């Protein structure tokens, strides 16, 4: 495991170039740099899910094998980077591409819907092949997308919602600031609604991971709108901001752990009238934590130009890898989604990591090829 962590650090740092004392990486918010940052998060997300399958506290003790413990509680931080970069990229495209909102639904939202359903069809098929017994109505629910065959598919559902909110806000509002304000309001309303839904195993908004990092989407929009002023401030206050952001990340992480232990997101079996307020208080702490985490990465990138071919490749298929890797996390775990025995239970953690990535990478390539072919069949929008 020590070798694994060393290799992970080497992959992230390989090709990185530090700027000299008086120089800055002025491309730190560019598409190329943010794609590499997303590539890093996309590599860590499977480790997060593998950790939840091997050493999470809620597992049966006989299945707990330590080694990936550090990755168990950080899923929302990794996804926060995706939300932030989505908001950042959408606003920049809005400002640089002519008539960007015309045909937006067809060009940006419909491909995501196709990706979602392609994933659901694949997972439903695999679940049947692995031996899961399903009634006809269960298959219909899964193929409809209203029940999740791919438990990791929640992110794409959420991002579709917020892409649509973005399109709606910027189409209806004359001022960009007003549109961004409405995006923040949409985030709060979405989190409140999710807090009332609570934890359940069938429908959308199944738990806090559906909303505990979404605030970074409008934050990315706001950052992109004022990026020049914000970057100038970052440079002036850099010696203070960088350590404060790192300290803030760790400080808010421990506060988040405390908040979950004291307030928590659960309460399904409790009659506590404050369950929903407690969920929202916990969510608020995690929103601040996510902001500190993303801020830390971008401050580092302001001085360090990230980059290597592996991270660039991962950054080019982040959605595909995100959707496909979970299949092998389950196929080689102790069971398959708590439904049926897995294909083969791998207890050796380094081998488990190796096999999951070795299988997920080619499937990601195949999935990406099929998805892009399907998207090409869409009619061209008249923009």
C-alpha positions as CSV (number, residue, x, y, z in Angstrom):
1,X,0.0,0.0,0.0
2,X,2.9,2.4,0.7
3,X,4.1,1.7,-2.9
4,X,0.5,2.4,-4.2
5,X,0.4,5.8,-2.4
6,X,3.8,6.7,-3.8
7,X,2.7,5.8,-7.3
8,X,-0.5,7.8,-7.0
9,X,1.5,10.9,-5.9
10,X,3.9,10.3,-8.7
11,X,1.1,10.2,-11.3
12,X,-0.4,13.5,-9.9
13,X,3.0,15.3,-9.8
14,X,4.6,13.9,-12.9
15,X,5.1,16.6,-15.5
16,X,4.1,19.4,-13.1
17,X,6.2,22.6,-13.3
18,X,6.5,25.1,-10.6
19,X,6.6,28.8,-11.5
20,X,9.4,31.0,-10.2
21,X,8.9,33.4,-7.4
22,X,7.7,36.3,-9.6
23,X,5.8,34.2,-12.2
24,X,2.3,32.8,-12.2
25,X,0.5,30.1,-14.1
26,X,-2.0,32.5,-15.8
27,X,-3.6,29.5,-17.5
28,X,-4.7,27.9,-14.3
29,X,-8.3,28.4,-15.2
30,X,-7.9,27.3,-18.8
31,X,-9.7,24.3,-20.3
32,X,-6.4,22.4,-20.5
33,X,-5.5,22.9,-16.9
34,X,-9.0,22.3,-15.5
35,X,-9.3,19.1,-17.6
36,X,-6.1,17.8,-15.9
37,X,-7.5,18.8,-12.5
38,X,-10.6,16.8,-13.3
39,X,-8.5,13.9,-14.5
40,X,-6.9,13.8,-11.0
41,X,-10.3,13.8,-9.3
42,X,-11.6,11.1,-11.8
43,X,-8.7,8.8,-10.8
44,X,-9.4,9.3,-7.1
45,X,-13.2,8.8,-7.3
46,X,-12.9,5.0,-8.1
47,X,-10.5,4.8,-5.0
48,X,-13.3,6.4,-3.0
49,X,-15.8,3.8,-4.1
50,X,-13.3,1.0,-3.5
51,X,-12.7,2.4,0.0
52,X,-16.4,2.3,0.7
53,X,-16.5,-1.3,-0.4
54,X,-13.5,-2.4,1.7
55,X,-13.0,-0.3,4.9
56,X,-16.1,1.9,5.5
57,X,-17.3,1.9,9.1
58,X,-20.8,0.7,8.2
59,X,-19.6,-2.5,6.6
60,X,-19.8,-5.9,8.2
61,X,-16.6,-6.2,10.2
62,X,-15.7,-9.5,8.5
63,X,-15.4,-7.6,5.2
64,X,-13.3,-4.7,6.4
65,X,-9.8,-4.6,5.0
66,X,-7.9,-1.4,5.7
67,X,-5.7,0.4,3.3
68,X,-7.9,2.9,1.5
69,X,-9.4,4.5,4.6
70,X,-8.3,8.1,3.7
71,X,-10.6,7.9,0.6
72,X,-13.8,6.9,2.4
73,X,-15.2,10.3,3.4
74,X,-14.0,12.5,0.6
75,X,-16.4,11.8,-2.3
76,X,-18.3,15.1,-2.0
77,X,-15.0,17.0,-2.2
78,X,-14.0,15.3,-5.5
79,X,-17.4,15.9,-7.0
80,X,-17.3,19.5,-5.9
81,X,-14.4,20.1,-8.3
82,X,-16.6,18.7,-11.2
83,X,-19.4,21.1,-10.3
84,X,-17.1,24.1,-10.0
85,X,-15.4,23.4,-13.3
86,X,-18.8,22.9,-15.0
87,X,-20.0,26.3,-13.8
88,X,-16.7,27.9,-14.8
89,X,-16.7,26.3,-18.2
90,X,-20.3,27.1,-19.0
91,X,-19.9,30.8,-18.2
92,X,-16.7,31.1,-20.3
93,X,-18.4,29.4,-23.2
94,X,-21.4,31.7,-22.8
95,X,-19.0,34.7,-23.1
96,X,-16.8,33.4,-26.0
97,X,-19.2,31.4,-28.2
98,X,-21.7,33.2,-30.3
99,X,-25.4,32.4,-29.6
100,X,-24.3,29.8,-27.1
101,X,-27.7,29.4,-25.5
102,X,-29.4,28.7,-28.8
103,X,-29.5,25.0,-29.3
104,X,-28.0,24.5,-25.8
105,X,-30.5,21.9,-24.8
106,X,-29.8,19.8,-27.9
107,X,-26.0,20.3,-27.8
108,X,-25.3,20.1,-24.1
109,X,-28.2,18.5,-22.2
110,X,-29.5,15.8,-24.6
111,X,-26.0,14.2,-24.9
112,X,-25.9,13.9,-21.1
113,X,-29.4,12.2,-21.1
114,X,-28.1,9.8,-23.7
115,X,-25.0,9.0,-21.5
116,X,-27.3,8.4,-18.6
117,X,-29.6,6.0,-20.3
118,X,-26.7,4.2,-22.0
119,X,-25.2,3.6,-18.6
120,X,-28.5,2.5,-17.1
121,X,-29.0,0.0,-19.9
122,X,-25.5,-1.5,-19.5
123,X,-25.8,-1.8,-15.7
124,X,-29.3,-3.3,-16.0
125,X,-27.9,-5.9,-18.4
126,X,-24.9,-6.7,-16.2
127,X,-27.1,-7.0,-13.1
128,X,-29.3,-9.6,-14.9
129,X,-26.2,-11.5,-16.3
130,X,-24.6,-11.7,-12.8
131,X,-27.7,-13.4,-11.5
132,X,-29.8,-10.7,-9.9
133,X,-33.5,-11.7,-9.9
134,X,-35.7,-8.9,-11.2
135,X,-39.4,-8.7,-11.7
136,X,-40.6,-7.2,-15.0
137,X,-41.6,-4.0,-13.2
138,X,-38.1,-3.7,-11.7
139,X,-36.5,-3.9,-15.2
140,X,-38.9,-1.3,-16.4
141,X,-38.1,1.0,-13.5
142,X,-34.4,0.6,-14.2
143,X,-34.7,1.1,-17.9
144,X,-36.8,4.2,-17.3
145,X,-34.1,5.7,-15.2
146,X,-36.4,6.5,-12.4
147,X,-34.8,3.8,-10.3
148,X,-31.0,3.8,-10.5
149,X,-29.4,0.6,-12.0
150,X,-26.0,2.4,-11.8
151,X,-25.8,3.8,-8.2
152,X,-23.0,6.2,-9.3
153,X,-25.3,7.7,-12.0
154,X,-26.7,10.2,-9.6
155,X,-24.1,12.9,-10.6
156,X,-25.3,13.0,-14.2
157,X,-28.9,13.4,-13.1
158,X,-28.0,16.4,-11.0
159,X,-25.8,18.0,-13.6
160,X,-28.6,17.7,-16.1
161,X,-30.9,19.5,-13.7
162,X,-28.4,22.3,-13.2
163,X,-27.5,22.6,-16.9
164,X,-31.2,23.2,-17.5
165,X,-31.4,25.7,-14.6
166,X,-28.4,27.5,-16.1
167,X,-30.0,27.7,-19.6
168,X,-33.3,28.9,-18.1
169,X,-31.7,31.5,-15.8
170,X,-29.5,33.1,-18.5
171,X,-32.3,33.0,-21.1
172,X,-34.8,34.7,-18.8
173,X,-32.6,37.1,-16.8
174,X,-31.4,40.3,-18.6
175,X,-28.5,40.7,-16.1
176,X,-25.9,38.0,-15.6
177,X,-25.6,38.8,-11.9
178,X,-29.3,38.2,-11.5
179,X,-29.0,34.8,-13.3
180,X,-26.2,33.7,-11.1
181,X,-28.2,34.8,-8.0
182,X,-31.1,32.6,-9.2
183,X,-28.6,29.7,-9.6
184,X,-27.6,30.0,-5.9
185,X,-31.3,30.2,-5.0
186,X,-31.9,27.0,-7.0
187,X,-29.1,25.3,-5.1
188,X,-30.6,26.2,-1.7
189,X,-34.1,25.1,-2.9
190,X,-32.7,21.8,-4.2
191,X,-30.9,21.1,-0.9
192,X,-34.0,21.9,1.1
193,X,-36.1,19.6,-1.0
194,X,-33.4,16.9,-0.8
195,X,-33.3,17.2,3.0
196,X,-37.1,16.5,3.1
197,X,-36.7,13.5,0.9
198,X,-34.0,12.0,3.2
199,X,-32.5,8.6,2.7
200,X,-34.3,6.0,0.6
201,X,-33.2,3.3,-1.7
202,X,-35.4,3.6,-4.8
203,X,-36.0,7.1,-6.2
204,X,-33.8,10.1,-7.0
205,X,-32.3,12.3,-4.3
206,X,-31.4,9.2,-2.3
207,X,-29.3,11.0,0.2
208,X,-27.0,13.9,1.1
209,X,-24.4,13.1,-1.7
210,X,-27.0,14.4,-4.1
211,X,-26.7,17.9,-2.8
212,X,-23.8,18.3,-0.4
213,X,-21.4,19.8,-3.0
214,X,-23.8,21.3,-5.6
215,X,-23.1,24.9,-4.3
216,X,-19.9,24.8,-6.3
217,X,-21.8,25.0,-9.5
218,X,-23.0,28.6,-9.1
219,X,-19.7,29.4,-7.3
220,X,-18.0,28.4,-10.6
221,X,-20.2,30.8,-12.5
222,X,-19.5,33.6,-10.1
223,X,-15.8,32.9,-10.2
224,X,-15.8,33.0,-14.0
225,X,-17.6,36.3,-14.1
226,X,-15.0,38.0,-11.9
227,X,-12.0,35.8,-12.7
228,X,-9.7,38.7,-13.5
229,X,-10.4,40.6,-10.3
230,X,-10.3,37.4,-8.2
231,X,-7.0,36.3,-9.8
232,X,-5.5,39.7,-9.1
233,X,-6.6,39.4,-5.5
234,X,-5.2,35.8,-5.3
235,X,-1.8,37.0,-6.5
236,X,-1.7,39.9,-4.0
237,X,-2.7,37.8,-1.0
238,X,-1.2,34.5,-2.1
239,X,1.2,34.0,0.9
240,X,-1.7,34.3,3.2
241,X,-4.5,32.7,1.1
242,X,-2.7,29.4,0.3
243,X,-2.0,28.3,3.9
244,X,-5.4,29.6,5.0
245,X,-7.1,27.6,2.3
246,X,-5.3,24.4,3.3
247,X,-5.9,25.0,7.0
248,X,-9.5,25.8,6.3
249,X,-9.9,22.6,4.3
250,X,-8.6,20.4,7.2
251,X,-10.4,22.5,9.8
252,X,-13.7,22.4,8.0
253,X,-13.2,18.6,7.4
254,X,-13.0,18.0,11.2
255,X,-16.0,20.3,11.8
256,X,-17.9,18.4,9.1
257,X,-17.1,15.1,10.9
258,X,-18.3,16.6,14.2
259,X,-21.5,18.0,12.5
260,X,-22.3,14.6,11.0
261,X,-21.9,12.9,14.4
262,X,-24.0,15.5,16.2
263,X,-26.6,16.6,13.6
264,X,-26.2,14.0,10.9
265,X,-28.0,13.4,7.6
266,X,-30.0,10.4,8.8
267,X,-33.0,10.3,11.1
268,X,-35.2,7.9,9.2
269,X,-36.1,6.1,12.4
270,X,-36.3,9.2,14.5
271,X,-39.2,11.4,15.4
272,X,-36.9,14.4,16.0
273,X,-38.8,17.5,14.5
274,X,-35.3,19.1,13.8
275,X,-34.2,16.3,11.4
276,X,-34.5,18.5,8.3
277,X,-32.8,21.6,9.9
278,X,-30.0,19.4,11.2
279,X,-29.5,18.0,7.7
280,X,-29.3,21.5,6.3
281,X,-26.9,22.6,9.0
282,X,-24.7,19.7,8.2
283,X,-24.9,20.4,4.5
284,X,-23.9,24.1,5.1
285,X,-20.7,23.0,6.9
286,X,-19.9,20.7,4.0
287,X,-20.6,23.4,1.4
288,X,-18.0,25.6,3.1
289,X,-15.6,22.6,3.2
290,X,-16.0,22.0,-0.5
291,X,-15.3,25.7,-1.2
292,X,-12.1,25.5,0.8
293,X,-11.1,22.3,-1.0
294,X,-11.6,23.7,-4.5
295,X,-10.0,27.0,-3.5
296,X,-6.9,25.1,-2.4
297,X,-6.5,23.3,-5.7
298,X,-6.8,26.5,-7.8
299,X,-4.4,28.4,-5.6
300,X,-1.9,25.6,-6.0
301,X,-2.5,25.6,-9.8
302,X,-1.8,29.4,-9.8
303,X,1.8,28.5,-9.0
304,X,2.0,25.0,-10.4
305,X,1.3,24.0,-14.0
306,X,-0.1,20.5,-13.8
307,X,0.2,18.2,-16.7
308,X,1.0,14.8,-18.1
309,X,-0.5,12.6,-20.8
310,X,-2.1,10.2,-18.3
311,X,-4.0,13.0,-16.5
312,X,-4.9,14.6,-19.8
313,X,-6.3,11.3,-21.0
314,X,-8.3,10.8,-17.8
315,X,-9.5,14.4,-18.0
316,X,-10.9,13.7,-21.5
317,X,-13.1,10.8,-20.4
318,X,-14.0,11.8,-16.8
319,X,-17.8,11.3,-17.2
320,X,-17.3,7.9,-18.9
321,X,-14.8,6.7,-16.3
322,X,-17.1,7.9,-13.5
323,X,-20.1,6.0,-14.9
324,X,-18.3,2.7,-15.8
325,X,-15.8,2.0,-12.9
326,X,-18.4,1.2,-10.3
327,X,-19.3,-2.0,-12.1
328,X,-16.0,-3.5,-11.4
329,X,-15.9,-2.2,-7.8
330,X,-18.9,-4.4,-7.3
331,X,-17.9,-7.3,-9.5
332,X,-14.7,-7.8,-7.5
333,X,-16.0,-6.8,-4.1
334,X,-17.5,-9.1,-1.4
335,X,-20.9,-8.9,-3.2
336,X,-22.6,-7.2,-6.1
337,X,-24.7,-4.2,-4.8
338,X,-25.9,-6.3,-1.8
339,X,-28.0,-8.3,-4.3
340,X,-26.0,-11.3,-5.4
341,X,-22.5,-12.8,-5.0
342,X,-19.8,-10.9,-6.9
343,X,-17.9,-12.4,-9.9
344,X,-14.8,-12.9,-7.7
345,X,-14.0,-11.5,-4.3
346,X,-10.5,-9.9,-4.3
347,X,-9.3,-9.4,-0.7
348,X,-5.8,-8.1,-1.6
349,X,-6.3,-4.3,-1.8
350,X,-3.5,-3.4,-4.3
351,X,-4.6,-6.3,-6.5
352,X,-8.2,-5.1,-6.2
353,X,-7.2,-1.6,-7.3
354,X,-5.2,-2.9,-10.2
355,X,-8.0,-5.2,-11.5
356,X,-10.7,-2.5,-11.1
357,X,-8.7,0.0,-13.2
358,X,-7.5,-2.6,-15.7
359,X,-11.1,-3.6,-16.4
360,X,-12.6,-0.1,-16.1
361,X,-10.3,1.6,-18.6
362,X,-11.2,-0.5,-21.7
363,X,-14.9,-0.4,-20.8
364,X,-14.6,3.3,-20.5
365,X,-13.1,3.5,-24.0
366,X,-15.9,1.3,-25.5
367,X,-18.6,3.3,-23.6
368,X,-17.1,6.6,-24.8
369,X,-17.0,5.4,-28.4
370,X,-20.7,4.2,-28.4
371,X,-21.9,7.4,-26.6
372,X,-20.1,9.7,-29.1
373,X,-21.5,7.7,-32.0
374,X,-25.0,8.0,-30.6
375,X,-24.6,11.8,-30.1
376,X,-23.5,12.2,-33.7
377,X,-27.0,10.9,-34.7
378,X,-28.6,13.9,-33.1
379,X,-30.0,16.5,-35.5
380,X,-27.9,19.7,-35.9
381,X,-29.3,22.6,-34.0
382,X,-30.0,25.8,-35.9
383,X,-27.9,28.2,-33.9
